[in-house]
Each structure stands twice: as structure tokens, then as C-alpha cells.
């Protein structure tokens, strides 16, 4: 058995893979594959409708928000957000907590004036800035809730007098959130929602047309909302697998249940990192992510040996991002506690071997 700690695309539940594989051969006894059915068919319209309904139900999305399934990942959203929210010559403010926040800022700067109101770059992004004030005279405030490379996560929504936009690609559906605290949420599917190829956007309807720009329809949130996410051919398979995963999450008991499981999984691994003299965590304790746990060896010369042992024990994807090194265990919703225990056991085995 492989234990998949990859940062994304990531592990999904076995039953989701099994149901999806059946649909690749024959979707709902139609005699057609999910890969070939028409996106305008009543069968796929039912998939799209149910997926939206489950997003609304699981996250308790108010009726004055639209739920969209788009393409292009978070990277496309880096441009779509300012196109739709930032007036010509306008100003927005961004929080800098790592690579993805920096990329979002860089794209937005092509469309207007962007200020970085706080940054954790001074300590290699190992904490979440807290001592900052969001100005009232900007068009919107943008931040990234979970930073996959550096292992930090924002559990409290920063106070903001202006529309709040958040990239939740790597922690959406992992914990309870109050949608009303945000005006726009976007998330690539490939962490806790489904496979790569779909992007979830939850947007407050009164943001439509906010920038005043003339935007091509493919970049326009309002156009996608009016078309019910079918302005162009949608990522049919990615949305279908996301639907299966949303059904799985609901059957488990929803967000409250999965959040408690995620707390236990993260606590179990962090406790071993703290106990084991060969390892140490990299993120500030108060800002440690539940989704991406980053750590290093006390003796960096032993990293290769630990990675070799991990490979022998079928632990996949724990090598840290190339920009920071060390190790990263991504423990998204579908990763079970048995996989966490397998990693902990391997860390203890390594300790015994190298005493």
C-alpha cells in the first residue's frame, strides 16, 4: 500500500476512484463514458447541479453568492480577480505569505496599483503576519489562507473594511469557515475537492461588474454565473469526480467531522516531530498548517537516508518543495490516520537505526 503525502494532485478516497473508474467505462448505465457524454446532456446537467448543491450545503453558502466551476486553476484566478474587481487606475492590497501570494500579486500588478500591506518574507515565510491594518480606500484585500510550501495556515479571517478575496486552494473543505466573512473564494480542485482541471469560485453577487472594465466573457465571473458554469465546455470529468468526493464528504458527516479528523492527524504528526530528536518543524507553532506539515532534519546530512527509508516503507511525496528543501507531509482530507501512523513509525524506526 502506498501512503500518498503529495502536495497536489493529491490523494482521493478509494471509493471515489472506484466509482470514477466505472464511469469511465459506462456512466450511469448510459452506455457512454463520462469522458464522452455531452456537457449539454441532462445527465451532465444533473452532475453540475448536484455538485453546486453539495458545495452550498457543506459550506453553508448564502443564496446571494454564486458557485462556479471554472478552469485554469488558481493561476487563472490571479488575473480574473483584478479584472473583475479592480477599476482602471484602482488600487488593491495583498498579504504576502509565500510563493502563491507573490504570484497573485505579480499578476494583479499588470492591471493596477497593488500594495503589499504585510509580509513574512523576513523569516522565509514561516509565520503569518498579524500586525497590519487593511485600508478602507482600496478596491479589495487578497490573501492566501494556506501556504503549501512553507506549512503555514491562517485560521482567522483578517478584519477588513473592504471586500475580502482569499485563495483557499489547499484548505477549503478541511475546516469550518463562515462564507459571509469573504466576498470571493477561489480554489483549485486538486487538494480536497477533486482532480486537477476544475477550479471552484464562490463569489458574492454584488461584486459582478465591480471593476467597470469591459471584460471578455471567458474572464467575466458574471458571464459564467449566468451560464451556470457552462459558458464554454466545462471540465466534465473533473467536476464529476469532485461530485463523488463531495458525496463522500457528506456521507462522512460533513465539514465538522473531517475537521476533527484533520486536527487529530496533524496533532499526531506534529507531536512526533517535536518528540523525535532527529527532526524539527519549520513553521511558527501558532501558524502551523493542518494540511501541509513542513519539517527538516536536525542533521541535514541524514536527509537522503531518511528519504530512502521512507521510499522503502511506501511513503510517497514527502520530499520538501525544491525551493525550501527538507520534508513536507501533505495530509489532505482523504489521507487516513493509518498513513500518518506509517510515517510516524518510519520516523521512529529511523531514530532507532541512527542512535
VEXLOTOR-172653 format. One record per residue (C-alpha): residue in one letter; chain; x, y, z; residue number from 1. Coordinates in nm, 4 decimals. Example, Ala and Ser with C-alpha at 12.3 -4.5 7.8 and 13.67 -1.06 7.14 Angstrom:
<recs>
(rec A,A,(1.2300,-0.4500,0.7800),1);
(rec S,A,(1.3670,-0.1060,0.7140),2);
</recs>
This chain:
<recs>
(rec X,A,(0.0000,0.0000,0.0000),1);
(rec X,A,(0.1302,0.3441,-0.0945),2);
(rec X,A,(0.0866,0.6319,0.1508),3);
(rec X,A,(0.0467,0.9429,-0.0652),4);
(rec X,A,(0.1663,1.2629,0.1042),5);
(rec X,A,(0.1918,1.4510,-0.2261),6);
(rec X,A,(0.1070,1.8218,-0.2214),7);
(rec X,A,(-0.1138,1.8018,-0.5275),8);
(rec X,A,(-0.2583,1.6482,-0.7291),9);
(rec X,A,(-0.3245,1.4542,-0.4169),10);
(rec X,A,(-0.4833,1.1508,-0.2597),11);
(rec X,A,(-0.8584,1.0976,-0.3018),12);
(rec X,A,(-1.0778,0.8362,-0.1326),13);
(rec X,A,(-1.0528,0.4834,-0.2727),14);
(rec X,A,(-1.4294,0.4623,-0.3248),15);
(rec X,A,(-1.4184,0.7819,-0.5304),16);
(rec X,A,(-1.1534,0.6315,-0.7585),17);
(rec X,A,(-1.3547,0.3118,-0.7909),18);
(rec X,A,(-1.6800,0.4887,-0.8820),19);
(rec X,A,(-1.4985,0.7207,-1.1232),20);
(rec X,A,(-1.3292,0.4265,-1.2940),21);
(rec X,A,(-1.6660,0.2611,-1.3521),22);
(rec X,A,(-1.7999,0.5829,-1.5004),23);
(rec X,A,(-1.5072,0.5989,-1.7430),24);
(rec X,A,(-1.6400,0.2742,-1.8944),25);
(rec X,A,(-2.0145,0.3304,-1.8504),26);
(rec X,A,(-2.1598,0.6403,-1.6869),27);
(rec X,A,(-2.4889,0.5720,-1.5059),28);
(rec X,A,(-2.5774,0.2875,-1.7455),29);
(rec X,A,(-2.5925,0.5261,-2.0395),30);
(rec X,A,(-2.3605,0.3086,-2.2453),31);
(rec X,A,(-2.1293,0.6081,-2.2736),32);
(rec X,A,(-1.8172,0.7055,-2.0826),33);
(rec X,A,(-1.8224,1.0103,-1.8579),34);
(rec X,A,(-1.5364,1.1225,-2.0833),35);
(rec X,A,(-1.7603,1.1354,-2.3905),36);
(rec X,A,(-2.1072,1.2418,-2.2740),37);
(rec X,A,(-2.2298,1.5796,-2.3889),38);
(rec X,A,(-2.1856,1.8608,-2.1399),39);
(rec X,A,(-2.5303,1.9768,-2.2553),40);
(rec X,A,(-2.6932,1.6419,-2.1789),41);
(rec X,A,(-2.9436,1.6068,-1.8974),42);
(rec X,A,(-2.7061,1.3550,-1.7358),43);
(rec X,A,(-2.4235,1.6056,-1.7002),44);
(rec X,A,(-2.6552,1.8904,-1.6110),45);
(rec X,A,(-2.7623,1.6743,-1.3156),46);
(rec X,A,(-2.3948,1.6285,-1.2167),47);
(rec X,A,(-2.3292,2.0018,-1.2352),48);
(rec X,A,(-2.6425,2.0875,-1.0384),49);
(rec X,A,(-2.5728,1.8354,-0.7626),50);
(rec X,A,(-2.2088,1.9424,-0.7319),51);
(rec X,A,(-2.3152,2.3033,-0.6811),52);
(rec X,A,(-2.5851,2.1994,-0.4332),53);
(rec X,A,(-2.3378,1.9984,-0.2247),54);
(rec X,A,(-2.0854,2.2851,-0.2198),55);
(rec X,A,(-2.3627,2.5102,-0.0899),56);
(rec X,A,(-2.4771,2.2544,0.1648),57);
(rec X,A,(-2.1362,2.1539,0.3002),58);
(rec X,A,(-2.0052,2.5106,0.3259),59);
(rec X,A,(-2.3409,2.6714,0.4092),60);
(rec X,A,(-2.3113,2.9150,0.1184),61);
(rec X,A,(-2.5669,3.2004,0.1369),62);
(rec X,A,(-2.8055,3.2478,-0.1549),63);
(rec X,A,(-2.6538,3.5824,-0.2523),64);
(rec X,A,(-2.3340,3.4053,-0.3590),65);
(rec X,A,(-2.2745,3.2251,-0.6888),66);
(rec X,A,(-2.0911,2.8922,-0.7031),67);
(rec X,A,(-1.8871,2.8420,-1.0200),68);
(rec X,A,(-1.6795,2.5578,-1.1630),69);
(rec X,A,(-1.4165,2.7109,-1.3905),70);
(rec X,A,(-1.0838,2.6094,-1.5415),71);
(rec X,A,(-0.7292,2.7455,-1.5333),72);
(rec X,A,(-0.6554,2.6765,-1.1663),73);
(rec X,A,(-0.5662,2.9389,-0.9087),74);
(rec X,A,(-0.3191,3.0846,-1.1576),75);
(rec X,A,(-0.6042,3.1990,-1.3819),76);
(rec X,A,(-0.7767,3.3463,-1.0775),77);
(rec X,A,(-0.4689,3.5601,-1.0091),78);
(rec X,A,(-0.5724,3.7543,-1.3222),79);
(rec X,A,(-0.9510,3.7139,-1.3065),80);
(rec X,A,(-0.9740,3.8692,-0.9598),81);
(rec X,A,(-0.8278,4.2099,-1.0561),82);
(rec X,A,(-1.0006,4.2049,-1.3957),83);
(rec X,A,(-1.3373,4.1756,-1.2225),84);
(rec X,A,(-1.2768,4.3707,-0.9009),85);
(rec X,A,(-1.0121,4.6348,-0.9696),86);
(rec X,A,(-1.1220,4.9501,-1.1587),87);
(rec X,A,(-0.8905,5.1038,-1.4166),88);
(rec X,A,(-0.6305,5.3026,-1.2232),89);
(rec X,A,(-0.7529,5.1468,-0.8994),90);
(rec X,A,(-0.5666,5.0063,-0.6026),91);
(rec X,A,(-0.5853,4.6751,-0.4161),92);
(rec X,A,(-0.3907,4.5370,-0.1204),93);
(rec X,A,(-0.2312,4.1962,-0.0811),94);
(rec X,A,(-0.0835,3.9965,0.2076),95);
(rec X,A,(0.2484,3.8276,0.1223),96);
(rec X,A,(0.2798,3.4846,0.2839),97);
(rec X,A,(0.4759,3.2911,0.0226),98);
(rec X,A,(0.5171,3.1869,-0.3380),99);
(rec X,A,(0.1497,3.1722,-0.4360),100);
(rec X,A,(0.0659,3.5039,-0.2724),101);
(rec X,A,(0.3634,3.6559,-0.4522),102);
(rec X,A,(0.2494,3.5163,-0.7874),103);
(rec X,A,(-0.1016,3.6531,-0.7299),104);
(rec X,A,(0.0431,3.9967,-0.6513),105);
(rec X,A,(0.2636,3.9941,-0.9589),106);
(rec X,A,(-0.0301,3.9201,-1.1889),107);
(rec X,A,(-0.2513,4.1834,-1.0279),108);
(rec X,A,(0.0179,4.4485,-1.0756),109);
(rec X,A,(-0.0305,4.4148,-1.4515),110);
(rec X,A,(-0.3819,4.5547,-1.4073),111);
(rec X,A,(-0.3489,4.8235,-1.1424),112);
(rec X,A,(-0.1691,4.9555,-0.8378),113);
(rec X,A,(-0.1062,4.6827,-0.5787),114);
(rec X,A,(0.0302,4.7393,-0.2289),115);
(rec X,A,(0.1705,4.4624,-0.0107),116);
(rec X,A,(0.0464,4.5574,0.3348),117);
(rec X,A,(0.2430,4.2929,0.5274),118);
(rec X,A,(0.4884,4.0136,0.4541),119);
(rec X,A,(0.6552,3.7229,0.6316),120);
(rec X,A,(0.9438,3.7087,0.3827),121);
(rec X,A,(1.1820,3.8291,0.6545),122);
(rec X,A,(1.1694,3.4804,0.8131),123);
(rec X,A,(1.1357,3.2762,0.4957),124);
(rec X,A,(0.7551,3.2796,0.5298),125);
(rec X,A,(0.7486,3.0609,0.8396),126);
(rec X,A,(0.4701,3.2642,1.0047),127);
(rec X,A,(0.1512,3.4549,0.9211),128);
(rec X,A,(0.1766,3.8361,0.9570),129);
(rec X,A,(-0.0725,3.9733,1.2104),130);
(rec X,A,(0.0236,4.3308,1.2851),131);
(rec X,A,(-0.1347,4.5047,0.9867),132);
(rec X,A,(-0.4414,4.7089,0.9022),133);
(rec X,A,(-0.6417,4.6736,0.5830),134);
(rec X,A,(-0.7049,5.0252,0.4425),135);
(rec X,A,(-1.0600,5.1293,0.3637),136);
(rec X,A,(-0.9721,5.3084,0.0394),137);
(rec X,A,(-0.8645,5.0046,-0.1684),138);
(rec X,A,(-1.0847,4.8018,-0.4027),139);
(rec X,A,(-1.0242,4.4708,-0.2255),140);
(rec X,A,(-0.7942,4.2784,0.0091),141);
(rec X,A,(-0.6377,3.9486,-0.1040),142);
(rec X,A,(-0.4642,3.6771,0.0960),143);
(rec X,A,(-0.3781,3.3058,0.0755),144);
(rec X,A,(-0.5242,3.1016,0.3602),145);
(rec X,A,(-0.2857,2.8053,0.3480),146);
(rec X,A,(0.0714,2.8175,0.2251),147);
(rec X,A,(0.1637,2.4754,0.0930),148);
(rec X,A,(0.5367,2.5303,0.0523),149);
(rec X,A,(0.6037,2.6813,0.3954),150);
(rec X,A,(0.3463,2.4947,0.6051),151);
(rec X,A,(0.1548,2.7916,0.7463),152);
(rec X,A,(-0.2198,2.8491,0.7649),153);
(rec X,A,(-0.4482,3.1380,0.8587),154);
(rec X,A,(-0.7292,3.0101,1.0794),155);
(rec X,A,(-0.8782,3.3537,1.1498),156);
(rec X,A,(-1.0073,3.5808,0.8754),157);
(rec X,A,(-0.8255,3.9176,0.8865),158);
(rec X,A,(-1.0524,4.2104,0.9665),159);
(rec X,A,(-1.1244,4.4079,0.6520),160);
(rec X,A,(-1.3473,4.7086,0.5743),161);
(rec X,A,(-1.3294,4.6254,0.2020),162);
(rec X,A,(-1.4144,4.3106,0.0003),163);
(rec X,A,(-1.2003,4.0160,0.1070),164);
(rec X,A,(-1.0664,3.7740,-0.1529),165);
(rec X,A,(-0.8983,3.4502,-0.0458),166);
(rec X,A,(-0.7113,3.1744,-0.2250),167);
(rec X,A,(-0.8254,2.8594,-0.0395),168);
(rec X,A,(-0.6872,2.6090,-0.2873),169);
(rec X,A,(-0.5242,2.3875,-0.0268),170);
(rec X,A,(-0.7521,2.4059,0.2773),171);
(rec X,A,(-1.1080,2.4512,0.1528),172);
(rec X,A,(-1.3419,2.1759,0.2813),173);
(rec X,A,(-1.0871,2.0870,0.5520),174);
(rec X,A,(-1.2395,2.3022,0.8274),175);
(rec X,A,(-1.5444,2.5116,0.9029),176);
(rec X,A,(-1.5474,2.8612,0.7556),177);
(rec X,A,(-1.8013,3.1404,0.7606),178);
(rec X,A,(-1.8628,3.2234,0.3952),179);
(rec X,A,(-2.0087,3.5615,0.4931),180);
(rec X,A,(-1.6606,3.6718,0.6073),181);
(rec X,A,(-1.5433,3.6559,0.2463),182);
(rec X,A,(-1.6569,3.8199,-0.0738),183);
(rec X,A,(-1.4732,3.5899,-0.3129),184);
(rec X,A,(-1.3154,3.2493,-0.2523),185);
(rec X,A,(-1.1260,3.0583,-0.5176),186);
(rec X,A,(-0.9674,2.7147,-0.5002),187);
(rec X,A,(-0.8031,2.4758,-0.7417),188);
(rec X,A,(-0.9787,2.1411,-0.7034),189);
(rec X,A,(-0.6696,1.9236,-0.6765),190);
(rec X,A,(-0.6295,1.9191,-0.2976),191);
(rec X,A,(-0.9522,1.8477,-0.1064),192);
(rec X,A,(-1.2137,1.8733,-0.3805),193);
(rec X,A,(-1.1168,1.6609,-0.6786),194);
(rec X,A,(-0.8608,1.6146,-0.9568),195);
(rec X,A,(-0.6752,1.8885,-1.1381),196);
(rec X,A,(-0.8760,2.0593,-1.4094),197);
(rec X,A,(-1.1568,2.2288,-1.2177),198);
(rec X,A,(-1.1457,2.5472,-1.0135),199);
(rec X,A,(-1.4100,2.6377,-0.7584),200);
(rec X,A,(-1.5145,3.0025,-0.7234),201);
(rec X,A,(-1.7623,3.1270,-0.4628),202);
(rec X,A,(-1.8420,3.4925,-0.5252),203);
(rec X,A,(-2.0807,3.7417,-0.3714),204);
(rec X,A,(-2.3184,3.8515,-0.6432),205);
(rec X,A,(-2.2804,4.2228,-0.5735),206);
(rec X,A,(-1.9192,4.2017,-0.6947),207);
(rec X,A,(-2.0348,4.1434,-1.0519),208);
(rec X,A,(-1.9312,4.4339,-1.2710),209);
(rec X,A,(-1.7403,4.5956,-0.9861),210);
(rec X,A,(-1.4321,4.6860,-1.1905),211);
(rec X,A,(-1.6290,4.8672,-1.4602),212);
(rec X,A,(-1.3976,4.7146,-1.7190),213);
(rec X,A,(-1.5092,4.5669,-2.0491),214);
(rec X,A,(-1.4034,4.2058,-1.9924),215);
(rec X,A,(-1.4141,3.9215,-2.2454),216);
(rec X,A,(-1.6839,3.6766,-2.1326),217);
(rec X,A,(-1.4367,3.3971,-2.0641),218);
(rec X,A,(-1.2770,3.6176,-1.7938),219);
(rec X,A,(-1.6055,3.7522,-1.6574),220);
(rec X,A,(-1.7490,3.5989,-1.3384),221);
(rec X,A,(-2.0959,3.7310,-1.4138),222);
(rec X,A,(-2.0999,3.5677,-1.7576),223);
(rec X,A,(-2.0023,3.2335,-1.6033),224);
(rec X,A,(-2.2680,3.2690,-1.3347),225);
(rec X,A,(-2.5411,3.3438,-1.5899),226);
(rec X,A,(-2.4320,3.0376,-1.7886),227);
(rec X,A,(-2.4310,2.8194,-1.4750),228);
(rec X,A,(-2.0629,2.7302,-1.5255),229);
(rec X,A,(-2.1261,2.6198,-1.8837),230);
(rec X,A,(-2.0253,2.9288,-2.0775),231);
(rec X,A,(-1.7816,2.7026,-2.2593),232);
(rec X,A,(-1.7265,2.3261,-2.2429),233);
(rec X,A,(-1.6672,2.2590,-1.8732),234);
(rec X,A,(-1.4111,2.0128,-1.7326),235);
(rec X,A,(-1.6713,1.7352,-1.7217),236);
(rec X,A,(-1.4624,1.4596,-1.5647),237);
(rec X,A,(-1.3042,1.6865,-1.3024),238);
(rec X,A,(-1.6458,1.8153,-1.1958),239);
(rec X,A,(-1.7850,1.4612,-1.1838),240);
(rec X,A,(-1.5015,1.3333,-0.9632),241);
(rec X,A,(-1.5439,1.6413,-0.7434),242);
(rec X,A,(-1.9118,1.5495,-0.7088),243);
(rec X,A,(-1.8177,1.1975,-0.5978),244);
(rec X,A,(-1.5769,1.3440,-0.3425),245);
(rec X,A,(-1.8415,1.5859,-0.2129),246);
(rec X,A,(-2.0810,1.2919,-0.1701),247);
(rec X,A,(-1.8080,1.1071,0.0214),248);
(rec X,A,(-1.7530,1.4067,0.2476),249);
(rec X,A,(-2.1236,1.4444,0.3170),250);
(rec X,A,(-2.1568,1.0719,0.3955),251);
(rec X,A,(-1.8725,1.1030,0.6493),252);
(rec X,A,(-2.0697,1.3667,0.8357),253);
(rec X,A,(-1.9537,1.6805,0.6574),254);
(rec X,A,(-1.7032,1.9522,0.7446),255);
(rec X,A,(-1.7332,1.9199,1.1223),256);
(rec X,A,(-1.6342,1.5527,1.1136),257);
(rec X,A,(-1.3485,1.5930,0.8661),258);
(rec X,A,(-1.2119,1.8905,1.0598),259);
(rec X,A,(-1.1825,1.6799,1.3750),260);
(rec X,A,(-1.0060,1.4057,1.1783),261);
(rec X,A,(-0.7673,1.6628,1.0332),262);
(rec X,A,(-0.6912,1.8020,1.3785),263);
(rec X,A,(-0.6050,1.4526,1.5056),264);
(rec X,A,(-0.3891,1.3714,1.2027),265);
(rec X,A,(-0.1932,1.6958,1.2251),266);
(rec X,A,(-0.1506,1.6729,1.6015),267);
(rec X,A,(-0.0214,1.3154,1.5751),268);
(rec X,A,(0.2498,1.4105,1.3284),269);
(rec X,A,(0.3475,1.7375,1.4954),270);
(rec X,A,(0.3851,1.5573,1.8298),271);
(rec X,A,(0.6295,1.3124,1.6733),272);
(rec X,A,(0.8275,1.5935,1.5093),273);
(rec X,A,(0.8558,1.7630,1.8491),274);
(rec X,A,(0.9448,1.4406,2.0322),275);
(rec X,A,(1.1912,1.2929,1.7844),276);
(rec X,A,(1.5421,1.4430,1.8256),277);
(rec X,A,(1.6216,1.3861,1.4571),278);
(rec X,A,(1.3522,1.6220,1.3256),279);
(rec X,A,(1.2274,1.9752,1.3794),280);
(rec X,A,(0.9353,2.1739,1.2426),281);
(rec X,A,(0.9849,2.4855,1.0330),282);
(rec X,A,(0.6598,2.6819,1.0812),283);
(rec X,A,(0.5778,2.9006,1.3815),284);
(rec X,A,(0.3754,2.6890,1.6233),285);
(rec X,A,(0.0761,2.9233,1.6292),286);
(rec X,A,(0.0548,2.9240,1.2474),287);
(rec X,A,(0.1226,2.5575,1.1693),288);
(rec X,A,(-0.0819,2.4234,0.8824),289);
(rec X,A,(-0.3049,2.1194,0.9237),290);
(rec X,A,(-0.2752,2.0459,0.5532),291);
(rec X,A,(0.0978,2.0758,0.4783),292);
(rec X,A,(0.3365,1.9860,0.7576),293);
(rec X,A,(0.6908,2.1016,0.6905),294);
(rec X,A,(0.9965,1.9802,0.8786),295);
(rec X,A,(1.3695,1.9236,0.8419),296);
(rec X,A,(1.6415,1.7044,0.9900),297);
(rec X,A,(1.8475,1.8372,1.2770),298);
(rec X,A,(2.1392,1.6964,1.0768),299);
(rec X,A,(2.0811,1.7807,0.7107),300);
(rec X,A,(2.3344,1.5159,0.6057),301);
(rec X,A,(2.0821,1.2486,0.7041),302);
(rec X,A,(1.8020,1.3702,0.4767),303);
(rec X,A,(1.8858,1.1370,0.1883),304);
(rec X,A,(1.8966,0.8376,0.4218),305);
(rec X,A,(1.5537,0.9184,0.5643),306);
(rec X,A,(1.4050,0.9666,0.2176),307);
(rec X,A,(1.5440,0.6272,0.1196),308);
(rec X,A,(1.3832,0.4612,0.4216),309);
(rec X,A,(1.0565,0.6414,0.3535),310);
(rec X,A,(1.0586,0.5090,-0.0010),311);
(rec X,A,(1.1155,0.1559,0.1287),312);
(rec X,A,(0.8140,0.1998,0.3580),313);
(rec X,A,(0.5935,0.3159,0.0674),314);
(rec X,A,(0.5743,0.6772,0.1827),315);
(rec X,A,(0.5291,0.8882,-0.1308),316);
(rec X,A,(0.5671,1.2629,-0.1790),317);
(rec X,A,(0.7319,1.3716,0.1468),318);
(rec X,A,(1.0289,1.5498,-0.0083),319);
(rec X,A,(1.0033,1.9244,0.0556),320);
(rec X,A,(0.9421,2.1756,-0.2210),321);
(rec X,A,(1.2555,2.2337,-0.4276),322);
(rec X,A,(1.2704,2.5976,-0.3137),323);
(rec X,A,(1.2977,2.5138,0.0580),324);
(rec X,A,(1.4170,2.1524,0.0846),325);
(rec X,A,(1.3548,1.9353,0.3881),326);
(rec X,A,(1.0289,1.7443,0.4086),327);
(rec X,A,(0.6616,1.8135,0.3568),328);
(rec X,A,(0.3768,1.5831,0.4508),329);
(rec X,A,(0.0563,1.6959,0.2833),330);
(rec X,A,(-0.2287,1.5426,0.4789),331);
(rec X,A,(-0.5441,1.6361,0.2922),332);
(rec X,A,(-0.8915,1.5081,0.3772),333);
(rec X,A,(-0.8653,1.1659,0.2144),334);
(rec X,A,(-0.5336,1.0733,0.3761),335);
(rec X,A,(-0.6134,0.8358,0.6602),336);
(rec X,A,(-0.4728,0.8235,1.0107),337);
(rec X,A,(-0.3141,0.4895,0.9177),338);
(rec X,A,(-0.0907,0.6756,0.6720),339);
(rec X,A,(0.0036,0.9260,0.9423),340);
(rec X,A,(0.0900,0.6355,1.1711),341);
(rec X,A,(0.3017,0.4790,0.8966),342);
(rec X,A,(0.5046,0.7997,0.8682),343);
(rec X,A,(0.5403,0.8291,1.2451),344);
(rec X,A,(0.6535,0.4654,1.2672),345);
(rec X,A,(0.9140,0.5294,0.9969),346);
(rec X,A,(1.0444,0.8346,1.1817),347);
(rec X,A,(1.0784,0.6251,1.4971),348);
(rec X,A,(1.2462,0.3465,1.3037),349);
(rec X,A,(1.4950,0.5962,1.1657),350);
(rec X,A,(1.5605,0.7233,1.5170),351);
(rec X,A,(1.6371,0.3707,1.6394),352);
(rec X,A,(1.8654,0.2990,1.3449),353);
(rec X,A,(2.0716,0.6146,1.3997),354);
(rec X,A,(2.1027,0.6382,1.7761),355);
</recs>
